[in-house]
Amino acid sequence: MLRATRKLADYKIVKLLLVVIILAFMLTGVSAGFMADFNDNYLVKVGKEKIYPQQIQQKYARLVQSLQDRGMEADEQMLASMGISRQQILQVAVQDSLLKQEVKKLGLSVGDDKIASEIAKSPTFLSAGQFDKEKFQQFLYQNSMRENKYREHVRDEITTTMLMAALLNNNPYSNKIVERQMAAYAERRDIIVATIPTGVKKFNKLPTDKELEDFYFENSFSFERPETRDFRYIVLKPEDRDAAKLYEIRTAIDDEIAGGSTLIEIAEKHGLKLQTEKDFSMESSTKFSHKFADKVSASPENEITYLDEDEDGSYYALKVLSIDEARVPPLEEIRTEVVKAWKEEKSLEQNRIYASEIYNEARATGNLVKVAEKYNMKLSTIKNVAHDDYAEHGFVLVNGAFNARNGEIFGVFDNDKGGFDIAAVKDIKSQEIPEQEKAQYKQALEQSLEIEKFEQYMAYLQEKHGIIENPNLETTPQTLE
């Protein structure tokens, strides 16, 4: 029965596809009568088909049973360790439904003779190399299925596999990507970089009132003042106190807070230091732990909190004295700051234009070194850059270098010091890669491309056929059990 799928595996069908099709097959078997008994408690509507919690639970149980029948000690904990959950099965069921509906929409089909042939050749139903009708009937009985329903499952499996094979196999575009990536995998590139320092072109003009107002209107969010709070607090440290004594003091302080005592009174009574913090904000908070800072931000004004344990094991109580809400100040209040920001932006724009002019000149002459010397630019060389050295050198630089020819000046980039870099490929070197390593990389690359295509196709089918979650039923792990 799975012979068609195994054949397609020889044509590089991605493992994810096999999982989707085989898993979807193993999990089918819900009869139309069973579905008719459901109320309108469906999880999701996929095109014209509704998927119900009972179906997901049944599919999950069938998967467990199928694995156990194959000699695996399958249980919920083991499946969870493999990343298999009811939520994942719901996702597979949605994908399976989309594929089946698309097959029908496209008119794909296979004849009854093909279905009979696939069933007769299935290892599940063979005895001594021959089709065993008794095994077949026993299988149907164990799965509570009628023969005509099972034949439809086989038909769906074959036509779905045909559809996905047409999508994924022998794609010239994907093959070209693999070829280019394999070539890049064995390469190391030297990159020459010419650096234009920060602020080479000075900008001293002042904005007009209209320019400043427009700039502030467009960028006011960046001048927003965060919420700030003033608060008092006490800290009870467990040092030099046994557990019983610490508990006694904590209980006493909480009782005093409940009785209306002030932090000043509590601090004096227990010999604790009363501290005050002004202009506290989450954006600038480095003095306090995350837990303490969250407590300050969540506490209402003029209420003393009960003792809470901090991340270091100490206990604290606090009182927010005042809250200044987040706000965007009037332009005149921060005019000097806004003028400075406007000038910095204009200076950056002017220097970017200057860098682009030098880049165009270098491209025209084909000699970055000569142009760099002309403009007194610093030259540096980055050696042996690999195709995936993004973390060290940045995606833009590495990607640009591996899409450029040897000697090509390929880009002008903002650098992390506020200036600009112009880059060129200085040398391309190939190195020997062990055949096994190359084969593993190629396989991983092909699979990643096929997974990407599969996900894109699923997104297309979702948009085409439509997926609507039941607004009256929340999809939670409990819903699926």
C-alpha positions as CSV (number, residue, x, y, z in Angstrom):
1,M,0.0,0.0,0.0
2,L,2.9,2.4,0.8
3,R,4.8,1.3,-2.3
4,A,4.0,4.5,-4.2
5,T,5.4,6.5,-1.3
6,R,8.5,4.4,-1.1
7,K,9.1,4.9,-4.8
8,L,8.9,8.6,-4.4
9,A,11.5,8.5,-1.6
10,D,14.0,7.5,-4.3
11,Y,13.2,10.8,-6.0
12,K,14.3,12.9,-3.0
13,I,10.9,13.4,-1.4
14,V,11.7,15.3,1.8
15,K,11.4,13.4,5.1
16,L,8.8,15.9,6.4
17,L,6.6,15.0,3.5
18,L,6.9,11.3,4.3
19,V,6.0,12.0,7.9
20,V,3.0,14.1,6.9
21,I,1.6,11.5,4.4
22,I,2.4,8.3,6.3
23,L,1.3,9.8,9.6
24,A,-1.9,11.2,8.0
25,F,-2.6,7.7,6.6
26,M,-2.1,6.0,9.9
27,L,-4.3,8.5,11.7
28,T,-7.3,8.2,9.4
29,G,-10.2,6.0,9.9
30,V,-12.9,8.2,11.3
31,S,-16.2,7.1,9.7
32,A,-18.8,9.5,8.4
33,G,-21.3,8.2,10.9
34,F,-19.0,9.0,13.8
35,M,-18.5,12.5,12.6
36,A,-22.2,13.0,12.3
37,D,-22.6,12.5,16.0
38,F,-20.6,15.6,16.8
39,N,-22.2,18.8,17.9
40,D,-20.8,22.1,16.7
41,N,-17.7,21.9,18.9
42,Y,-15.2,21.6,16.0
43,L,-11.7,22.9,16.5
44,V,-11.1,24.3,13.1
45,K,-12.9,24.4,9.7
46,V,-10.6,23.7,6.8
47,G,-12.2,24.6,3.5
48,K,-15.5,22.6,3.7
49,E,-14.3,20.1,6.3
50,K,-14.5,20.5,10.1
51,I,-12.0,18.9,12.4
52,Y,-13.2,17.9,15.9
53,P,-11.4,17.2,19.2
54,Q,-12.6,13.6,19.2
55,Q,-10.9,13.1,15.9
56,I,-7.6,14.3,17.2
57,Q,-7.8,12.1,20.2
58,Q,-8.7,9.1,18.1
59,K,-5.8,9.9,15.7
60,Y,-3.4,10.2,18.6
61,A,-4.6,6.8,20.1
62,R,-4.2,5.2,16.6
63,L,-0.7,6.5,16.3
64,V,0.2,5.1,19.8
65,Q,-1.3,1.7,18.8
66,S,0.4,1.7,15.5
67,L,3.8,2.2,17.0
68,Q,3.1,-0.4,19.7
69,D,2.1,-2.9,17.0
70,R,5.6,-2.3,15.5
71,G,7.3,-3.3,18.8
72,M,7.9,0.2,20.1
73,E,7.1,1.0,23.8
74,A,5.0,4.0,22.7
75,D,3.3,6.1,25.4
76,E,2.5,9.8,25.8
77,Q,5.8,10.6,27.6
78,M,7.8,8.9,24.9
79,L,5.9,10.7,22.1
80,A,6.4,14.0,23.9
81,S,10.1,13.4,24.0
82,M,10.0,13.0,20.2
83,G,8.1,16.3,19.9
84,I,4.8,14.6,19.0
85,S,1.7,16.0,20.6
86,R,-2.0,16.3,19.9
87,Q,-1.4,19.9,18.8
88,Q,1.0,18.6,16.2
89,I,-1.5,16.0,15.1
90,L,-4.0,18.7,14.7
91,Q,-1.6,20.6,12.4
92,V,-1.0,17.4,10.4
93,A,-4.7,16.9,10.1
94,V,-5.2,20.4,8.8
95,Q,-2.4,19.8,6.2
96,D,-3.9,16.5,5.2
97,S,-7.3,18.0,4.7
98,L,-5.9,20.9,2.6
99,L,-4.0,18.4,0.4
100,K,-7.0,16.2,-0.1
101,Q,-9.2,19.1,-1.0
102,E,-6.7,20.4,-3.4
103,V,-6.4,17.0,-5.1
104,K,-10.1,17.0,-5.6
105,K,-10.0,20.6,-6.9
106,L,-7.4,19.7,-9.4
107,G,-9.2,16.5,-10.5
108,L,-6.3,14.1,-9.7
109,S,-7.4,10.5,-9.4
110,V,-6.3,6.9,-9.9
111,G,-8.3,3.9,-11.1
112,D,-9.7,1.1,-9.0
113,D,-7.2,-1.4,-10.6
114,K,-4.4,0.7,-9.2
115,I,-5.9,0.8,-5.8
116,A,-6.4,-3.0,-5.8
117,S,-2.8,-3.5,-7.0
118,E,-1.4,-1.3,-4.2
119,I,-3.4,-3.1,-1.5
120,A,-2.4,-6.5,-2.8
121,K,1.3,-5.6,-2.7
122,S,1.2,-4.1,0.8
123,P,3.5,-6.0,3.2
124,T,0.9,-5.6,5.8
125,F,-1.4,-8.1,4.0
126,L,1.2,-10.6,2.7
127,S,1.7,-14.1,3.8
128,A,4.5,-16.1,2.2
129,G,4.7,-13.4,-0.5
130,Q,1.0,-13.6,-1.4
131,F,-2.0,-11.4,-0.6
132,D,-3.8,-12.8,2.5
133,K,-7.4,-11.8,2.4
134,E,-7.9,-12.9,6.0
135,K,-5.2,-10.5,7.2
136,F,-6.8,-7.8,5.2
137,Q,-10.2,-8.4,6.8
138,Q,-8.7,-8.6,10.2
139,F,-7.0,-5.2,9.7
140,L,-10.3,-3.7,8.7
141,Y,-12.0,-5.2,11.7
142,Q,-9.3,-4.0,14.1
143,N,-9.6,-0.4,12.7
144,S,-13.4,-0.4,12.5
145,M,-13.3,0.4,8.8
146,R,-15.3,-0.8,5.8
147,E,-13.4,-1.9,2.7
148,N,-14.7,0.9,0.5
149,K,-13.6,3.5,3.1
150,Y,-10.1,2.0,3.3
151,R,-9.9,2.0,-0.5
152,E,-10.7,5.7,-0.5
153,H,-7.8,6.2,2.1
154,V,-5.4,4.5,-0.3
155,R,-6.7,6.6,-3.2
156,D,-6.2,9.8,-1.1
157,E,-2.7,8.7,-0.2
158,I,-1.6,8.0,-3.8
159,T,-3.1,11.2,-5.2
160,T,-1.7,13.3,-2.4
161,T,1.7,11.8,-3.0
162,M,1.4,12.5,-6.7
163,L,0.6,16.2,-6.0
164,M,3.5,16.7,-3.6
165,A,5.9,14.8,-5.9
166,A,5.0,17.3,-8.7
167,L,5.7,20.2,-6.4
168,L,9.0,19.0,-4.9
169,N,10.8,16.7,-7.4
170,N,13.2,17.8,-10.2
171,N,12.8,21.5,-9.6
172,P,15.5,23.2,-11.8
173,Y,15.4,26.3,-9.6
174,S,16.1,24.3,-6.4
175,N,18.8,22.3,-8.1
176,K,20.5,25.5,-9.2
177,I,20.4,26.8,-5.6
178,V,21.9,23.5,-4.3
179,E,24.7,23.7,-6.9
180,R,25.5,27.3,-5.9
181,Q,25.4,26.6,-2.2
182,M,27.6,23.5,-2.6
183,A,30.2,25.5,-4.5
184,A,30.1,28.2,-1.8
185,Y,30.4,25.6,1.0
186,A,33.9,24.7,-0.2
187,E,35.0,28.3,-0.7
188,R,36.8,30.8,1.5
189,R,36.9,34.4,0.4
190,D,39.2,37.3,1.3
191,I,37.4,40.6,1.5
192,I,39.1,44.0,1.2
193,V,37.3,46.8,3.1
194,A,37.8,50.6,2.7
195,T,36.4,52.5,5.6
196,I,35.0,56.1,5.5
197,P,35.1,57.4,9.1
198,T,32.2,58.9,11.0
199,G,31.3,62.5,10.1
200,V,33.8,63.1,7.3
201,K,31.4,65.6,5.9
202,K,30.4,68.1,8.5
203,F,26.9,69.5,8.7
204,N,26.6,72.7,10.6
205,K,23.3,74.2,9.3
206,L,20.5,74.9,11.8
207,P,17.0,73.8,11.0
208,T,14.2,76.2,10.3
209,D,11.2,76.2,12.6
210,K,9.2,74.3,10.0
211,E,11.9,71.7,9.4
212,L,12.3,71.1,13.2
213,E,8.5,70.8,13.7
214,D,8.2,68.3,10.9
215,F,11.1,66.3,12.2
216,Y,9.7,66.2,15.7
217,F,6.3,65.2,14.5
218,E,7.7,62.3,12.5
219,N,10.1,61.1,15.3
220,S,8.3,62.1,18.5
221,F,8.1,58.5,19.6
222,S,11.9,58.5,20.0
223,F,11.8,61.4,22.4
224,E,9.1,59.9,24.7
225,R,9.9,60.1,28.4
226,P,9.2,56.8,30.1
227,E,7.1,56.4,33.2
228,T,9.1,57.1,36.3
229,R,8.4,56.3,40.0
230,D,9.6,57.5,43.3
231,F,9.4,54.8,46.1
232,R,10.6,53.8,49.5
233,Y,11.6,50.3,50.5
234,I,13.1,48.2,53.2
235,V,15.1,45.0,52.7
236,L,15.2,42.1,55.2
237,K,18.3,40.0,54.6
238,P,18.5,36.4,56.0
239,E,22.1,36.8,57.1
240,D,22.9,35.8,60.7
241,R,19.3,34.7,61.3
242,D,18.1,31.1,61.5
243,A,15.0,30.0,59.6
244,A,12.8,30.2,62.7
245,K,13.9,33.7,63.6
246,L,13.6,34.9,60.0
247,Y,10.1,33.5,59.8
248,E,9.2,35.2,63.0
249,I,10.4,38.6,61.8
250,R,8.7,38.2,58.4
251,T,5.4,37.3,60.0
252,A,5.7,40.3,62.4
253,I,6.4,42.8,59.6
254,D,3.5,41.5,57.4
255,D,1.2,41.8,60.5
256,E,2.4,45.3,61.0
257,I,1.8,46.2,57.4
258,A,-1.7,44.7,57.6
259,G,-2.3,46.8,60.8
260,G,-1.5,50.0,59.1
261,S,2.1,50.7,60.2
262,T,4.3,52.9,58.0
263,L,7.6,51.8,56.5
264,I,9.3,54.4,58.7
265,E,7.8,52.8,61.8
266,I,8.6,49.2,60.6
267,A,12.2,50.2,59.7
268,E,12.8,51.8,63.1
269,K,11.3,48.9,65.1
270,H,13.3,46.2,63.4
271,G,16.5,48.1,62.8
272,L,16.2,48.1,59.0
273,K,17.5,50.7,56.7
274,L,14.8,52.8,55.0
275,Q,15.8,53.7,51.5
276,T,14.3,56.0,48.8
277,E,14.7,55.7,45.1
278,K,13.7,58.6,42.7
279,D,13.0,58.6,39.0
280,F,12.9,54.9,38.7
281,S,12.0,53.5,35.3
282,M,12.1,50.0,33.8
283,E,14.2,51.3,30.8
284,S,17.1,52.5,33.1
285,S,16.8,50.0,35.9
286,T,20.1,48.2,36.5
287,K,20.3,48.6,40.3
288,F,17.5,46.2,41.1
289,S,16.7,42.6,40.1
290,H,14.1,41.9,37.4
291,K,11.7,40.6,40.0
292,F,12.1,43.7,42.2
293,A,11.7,46.1,39.3
294,D,8.6,44.3,38.1
295,K,7.1,44.7,41.6
296,V,7.8,48.4,41.6
297,S,6.2,48.9,38.2
298,A,3.1,46.9,39.1
299,S,2.5,48.4,42.5
300,P,-0.2,51.0,42.9
301,E,0.6,54.4,44.4
302,N,0.6,54.9,48.2
303,E,0.2,51.3,49.1
304,I,2.7,49.3,51.1
305,T,3.4,45.8,49.6
306,Y,3.8,42.8,51.9
307,L,7.2,41.2,52.1
308,D,8.2,39.5,48.9
309,E,11.3,37.3,48.3
310,D,13.9,38.7,45.9
311,E,16.1,36.7,43.6
312,D,19.0,36.7,46.1
313,G,16.9,35.3,48.9
314,S,16.3,38.6,50.7
315,Y,12.8,40.0,51.4
316,Y,11.6,43.5,50.6
317,A,8.5,45.7,51.1
318,L,8.0,48.9,49.2
319,K,5.7,51.9,48.8
320,V,5.3,53.8,45.6
321,L,5.3,57.5,46.6
322,S,4.5,59.1,43.2
323,I,4.1,58.1,39.5
324,D,5.0,60.3,36.5
325,E,3.2,58.9,33.5
326,A,5.0,58.3,30.2
327,R,4.7,61.3,28.0
328,V,6.0,63.1,24.9
329,P,7.3,66.5,26.0
330,P,6.4,69.6,24.1
331,L,9.0,70.6,21.4
332,E,10.1,73.7,23.2
333,E,10.9,71.8,26.4
334,I,13.5,69.7,24.6
335,R,14.3,71.9,21.6
336,T,18.1,71.6,22.0
337,E,17.9,67.8,22.1
338,V,15.7,67.7,19.0
339,V,18.0,70.1,17.1
340,K,21.0,67.9,17.9
341,A,19.1,64.8,16.6
342,W,18.0,66.6,13.5
343,K,21.6,67.6,12.7
344,E,22.9,64.1,13.4
345,E,20.3,62.7,10.9
346,K,21.2,65.2,8.2
347,S,24.9,64.6,8.8
348,L,24.3,60.8,8.3
349,E,22.3,61.5,5.1
350,Q,25.1,63.7,3.8
351,N,27.8,61.2,4.6
352,R,25.8,58.3,3.1
353,I,25.6,60.3,-0.2
354,Y,29.3,60.9,0.0
355,A,30.0,57.2,0.5
356,S,27.7,56.3,-2.4
357,E,29.6,58.7,-4.7
358,I,33.0,57.1,-3.7
359,Y,31.4,53.6,-4.2
360,N,30.2,54.6,-7.7
361,E,33.7,55.9,-8.5
362,A,35.3,52.8,-7.3
363,R,32.9,50.6,-9.4
364,A,33.6,52.7,-12.4
365,T,37.4,52.4,-12.1
366,G,37.3,48.8,-10.8
367,N,40.1,49.7,-8.4
368,L,39.0,50.1,-4.7
369,V,42.6,50.4,-3.4
370,K,43.4,53.3,-5.7
371,V,40.2,55.1,-4.9
372,A,40.7,54.5,-1.1
373,E,44.2,56.0,-1.3
374,K,42.8,59.0,-3.2
375,Y,40.3,59.8,-0.4
376,N,42.7,58.7,2.5
377,M,40.4,55.8,3.5
378,K,41.7,53.1,5.8
379,L,42.1,49.7,4.1
380,S,41.8,46.4,5.8
381,T,41.5,42.7,4.7
382,I,39.2,40.1,6.2
383,K,40.7,36.7,5.4
384,N,39.2,33.2,4.9
385,V,35.5,34.2,5.2
386,A,33.2,31.2,5.0
387,H,29.7,31.3,3.5
388,D,28.0,31.2,6.9
389,D,30.3,33.5,8.9
390,Y,27.3,35.8,9.6
391,A,27.8,36.0,13.4
392,E,31.3,37.3,13.1
393,H,31.1,39.5,10.0
394,G,27.4,40.2,9.5
395,F,24.9,38.9,7.0
396,V,25.0,41.8,4.6
397,L,28.8,41.7,4.1
398,V,29.1,37.9,3.9
399,N,26.0,37.5,1.6
400,G,27.3,40.2,-0.6
401,A,30.8,38.7,-0.9
402,F,29.4,35.3,-1.8
403,N,27.2,36.8,-4.5
404,A,30.1,38.7,-6.1
405,R,32.8,37.7,-8.6
406,N,36.5,37.7,-7.7
407,G,37.7,41.3,-7.7
408,E,34.2,42.8,-7.8
409,I,33.3,45.8,-5.6
410,F,30.0,44.7,-4.3
411,G,28.6,47.1,-1.7
412,V,28.7,50.1,0.6
413,F,27.5,49.4,4.2
414,D,26.9,51.3,7.4
415,N,29.5,50.0,9.9
416,D,29.0,49.7,13.7
417,K,31.1,52.8,14.4
418,G,28.8,55.2,12.6
419,G,30.8,55.3,9.3
420,F,30.6,53.4,6.1
421,D,32.5,50.5,4.5
422,I,33.0,49.8,0.9
423,A,33.9,46.1,0.2
424,A,35.3,44.1,-2.6
425,V,36.2,40.4,-3.1
426,K,40.0,40.2,-3.1
427,D,40.5,36.5,-3.5
428,I,38.4,33.2,-3.8
429,K,40.0,30.0,-2.6
430,S,38.6,26.5,-2.7
431,Q,39.4,23.8,-0.1
432,E,39.0,20.1,-0.1
433,I,35.9,18.9,1.7
434,P,35.6,15.2,2.7
435,E,33.0,13.4,0.5
436,Q,30.9,12.3,3.5
437,E,30.7,15.9,4.8
438,K,29.7,17.2,1.4
439,A,27.0,14.5,1.1
440,Q,25.6,15.4,4.5
441,Y,25.6,19.1,3.8
442,K,23.9,18.5,0.4
443,Q,21.2,16.3,2.0
444,A,20.5,18.9,4.7
445,L,20.4,21.7,2.1
446,E,18.0,19.8,-0.2
447,Q,15.8,19.0,2.8
448,S,15.7,22.6,4.0
449,L,14.7,23.8,0.5
450,E,12.0,21.1,0.3
451,I,10.7,22.0,3.7
452,E,10.6,25.6,2.7
453,K,8.7,24.8,-0.5
454,F,6.3,22.6,1.5
455,E,5.6,25.3,4.0
456,Q,5.0,27.9,1.2
457,Y,2.6,25.6,-0.5
458,M,0.7,24.9,2.7
459,A,0.4,28.7,3.2
460,Y,-0.9,29.0,-0.3
461,L,-3.5,26.3,0.3
462,Q,-4.6,27.8,3.5
463,E,-5.3,31.1,1.8
464,K,-7.0,29.3,-1.1
465,H,-9.3,27.0,0.8
466,G,-9.5,29.0,4.1
467,I,-9.0,28.0,7.7
468,I,-11.4,29.2,10.4
469,E,-10.9,28.4,14.0
470,N,-14.1,27.9,16.1
471,P,-14.6,31.2,17.8
472,N,-16.6,29.5,20.5
473,L,-14.0,26.9,21.4
474,E,-10.6,27.7,22.7
475,T,-7.9,25.3,21.3
476,T,-5.9,24.2,24.4
477,P,-4.1,21.0,25.2
478,Q,-7.2,20.2,27.4
479,T,-9.5,20.7,24.5
480,L,-7.6,18.1,22.5
481,E,-7.7,15.4,25.2
